[in-house]
């Protein structure tokens, strides 16, 4: 499933992934996690592993990721496909 070791999350990335997954699977806690991290810290990795974690809990889940820049759409797609091993659909205006 994993294409490269570079896509394994680091400790601080795992903390973010766990917080997001917990907020989704425990909606009664009314958590609203926000990942704020500097450029190059692996937000795409966090997103990819979050998707993989949520899909492992619910394989039928449909997950929407919204990005405002074409280059980020392409980067997210490549990385998430490598992490999840799944085809990813893109709906884009540009």
Order of alpha helices (4+ residues) and beta strands (2+ residues): alpha-alpha-alpha
